[in-house]
């Protein structure tokens, strides 16, 4: 039983048996897919030119797009073809999901391609640091559902997780908070650049791109705690924030801050290959700017009020990314109306924010919190662990979401790159707690992002149950 549901599946009688003697015939360009198949099966699958198990890139398969694939499993042969290496990788994930006990592959013909090119999951390691081994496991989990973006939320008010050579105090000071909500227990941690580079390569081998997020100009108290001159009151000394919610302390808007941001992002781009870099941009209080003579002077010079500085700040930093060949991404806030159309935006409040952004020319990754935020409880059941306050986000809520609503104009729907799940970690401090929130809702989101056509919740639940007992 396959999740996400392929476009077309024809089941036939019989099985192909995968075992330690199985070999692969590899056409040029199929090496990455072969390595992944070995990883997913645990079998040696040595290359042999006379093998009947063929992995092939065929540029003529244009009808399946850049990520589609065609798979034929017969009793004595297997043919996996795709137009690109990315399509082969998706086909390998399907092959791995088809394997039954005893290495049996059911005979079938599958033609498949995704609805959206952006199918992702965001993991917040800023609020609670998570070991790199778990982040790699997270990649494995989402890749198995053909999700192809890990959005890694690296910085927060409560912790900074990526080292920056030019600013060592970001991790020496900014990665550790004294306690969390009065519990009296320090919490901290950060990755090395080597670990992050290894993560990028690890994810790429599984068909996943890692997009980093460096939050600005709000959600930045950890950076200000490390370097007070970045704040609006340079002589003030702050600690890394030890509470949840929206912190009033935000970055200043003076030139020194932009020198800092460009230096940080230069090192981020050196580590992460992603064409997209997320700049945050959400929940930015403007009170400090309104009270700061320096910020008011900057706003006046730009012909703005202090309340309008958030989009101005993001635009300036976004131009730096664009000048270096990267695309800036931000959460969609009401003041996102002032962002350049080159920004990809993530509407998290509701679909109406997405429609407005599409009309302004933005590409969208749809992230409405009532259908994609997996930090909400899954049900009202008494056994549910603590989560984001509010009604549950159920499996049916996630499965019933529509990233490109039918009542939008065709040109607006065409702006939707895809969708992704969000796992904020205020209420999930351990891998086990995150896994509980992730499953099975991530399976539902994967089908929303991948599968075309009407959805059948009954059929989905049947396939979900079958995969649990597979």
Buried (B, 14 or more C-beta within 10 A) or exposed (E): BBBBBBBEBEEEEEBBEBEEEBBBBBBEBBBBBBBBBBBBBEBEBEEEEEBBBBBBBBEEBEEBBBBBBBBBBBEEEBBBBBBBBBBBBBBBBBBBBBBEEEBBBBBBBBBBBBBBBBBBBBBBBBBBBBEBEBBBBBBBBBBBBBBBBBBBBBBBBBBBBBBBEEBEBBBEBBBBBEEBEEEEEEBBBBBEBEBBBBBBEBBBBBBBBBBBBBBBBBBBBBBBBBBBEBBBBBEEEBBBBBEBEEBEBBBBBBEEBBEBBBBBBEBBBEBBBBEBBBBBBBBBBBEBBBEBEBBBEBBEEEEBEBEBBBBBBBBBBBEBBBEEEBBBBBBBBEBBEBBBEBBBBBBBBEBEBBBBBBEBEBBBBBBBBBBBBBBBBBEEEEEBEEBBEEEBBBBEBBBEBBBBBEEBEEEBBEBBBBBBBBBBBBBBBEBEBBBBBBBBBBBBBBBBBBBEEEBEEEEBBEBBEEBEEE
